[in-house]
Amino acid sequence: YLLGSIQLGGGVATAAASNVAPTATILFGSQSGNCEALAKRLDEALAGVGVSRVMLDMLDCRKADLEQARHLLVIVSTHGEGDPPDRARPLYDLLHGRKAPKLANLKYSVLALGDSSYERFCEVGRRFDAQLESLGAQRLHERIECDVDFQESANRWIEKVVSSLAAAHSEGAQPAVLARPSATIATAYTRKNPWQAPVLANIRLTARASSKDVRHIELSLEGSGIHYEPGDALGVVPRNQEAHVDALFERLPFDPESAVEIGGASLSLRAALTDQLDIGPLNRRVLERYAELTAHGALSSFLQASTEQQLETALRGYDLLELVREYPPQGIGPEQLVQILRPLAPRLYSIASSPHATPDEVHLTVRIVTYESRGRVHGGVVSTALASATDAHARIAVYPHRNPAFRLPSDPSAPIVMIGPGTGVAPFRSFVAEREALGARGKSWLLFGDRTLRNDFLYQTEWLDWRKRGALHRLDVAFSRDGDEKLYVQHRIREHGATFYEWLREGAYVYVCGDAQQMAPDVDAAIRQVVARHGGLGEEQVEEFMLNLQRERRYQRDVY
Ligand code: 2AM
């Protein structure tokens, strides 16, 4: 084997000879970086068995790359209501459009990442899978779908595709022994083995009169050896409140100590309902399975008769406790109940501190959500726990979560524009603090928005101090409920469109963090308008301009 490095559509390839298509094309569509990290693991595993391969970001993948590929290994995630990652959208559209390539000679397999608490679980992966098949390609291995806890299923898929490729394509090169993917070993603390972080501060950022309770929470990392970079997130391990679980057992006709099985491990029902399963507000899928197994006809007909919108309203605060009150779990045992419920998803918070400005600490900006429904107060599992972690002995179970798709420019003199309304401002506090701590000279511009200036200007004094000291060069705010008309960050972008475009021309990196449903698309539209107007570009040119920004990683979003 002659291993040489070739460059293909932005990806790095090692092929037996540079004019021969590599055996495998690893194609990833990543939003938060998980798919990219998995692609790298697959790349290493293939390297380990001597299979030539190329790794491609979907944004860099052209039609010809697909036509020339021999084995296509697709890793892609699904977001929100079934959306592909930003960087996967152009390829997704290409495959589904009239100019889609014919792929009769291609073999492929899909690894789909998703979150089963959403209706359209793994939708994007499923569509890639179906579309590749309908374009003539043949499956090398069945699609594997991963939930939020994706590592195990992803490893299984990596092992499958690597062993089939190794068997077929590296006879005599190296024995097809697959070392377990090793790239995950980087930090010792994970969701299953979290760091118990002491709480150093828990300060309310919004005024008493605010309609929102947003906290600044400081946790200690001292002695943990945890490292992070600005842009990373912190995972907080969820745990249902004991009182909530106790209340459930008053209603459930099951022994809390009955043994159940989750993911191959045996544990008590109480432990499962406390640490593993989501007992909060339920969704259609869970209710349908429950209705079916317990033969509650009334519940089934109610679900059938309701539109998604009606259901959303009806299910506000409708959790497992409400369900078993109204429809007792007849005909099922603990084992079935455990199978019906969704896994308790960890919560990821964008880190608001800089590792260089405040070493050994990590800061979070957390909105505490509580609401009343059916005579009970409901709150987010994690935010409720964080809200009450106020005394000196409080510990929060956390682990680092890399977010390589949201990073400061490596060039410290590159200008940055940060758009972060509400708690979306968190990573930008990290960015500005980090750049100041490192003496980076690039210009910075923050666009912040919230409800009112008086009550909701998160970190107001810090931004003003930074501006005075020259660490922040420009600050524009949009308070939506101070005037007669709603004023949002995108209005400021348009208002200062000429300047915004000027910064882009100077090579600025644009970051957007916060709400994915409304804010991020509105901001995207505003940026496109600004580019069209101030750059004098037509629709297609704007599209090209935005694609280039993304290719150069100068348009990064962390939206949820
Ligand atoms: P609103 O709640 O008054 O409508 C942080 O939550 C800020 O984001 C609030 O000021 C909120 O305004 C605002 N916001 C709501 N929808 C938005 C959108 N589509 N684009 C930008 N900001 C929005």
Residues whose N, C-alpha, C, O or C-beta is under 5 A from the ligand:
A	BS01	2AM	P421 G422 G449 D450 R451 A478 S480 R481 Y488 V489 Q518 M519 D522
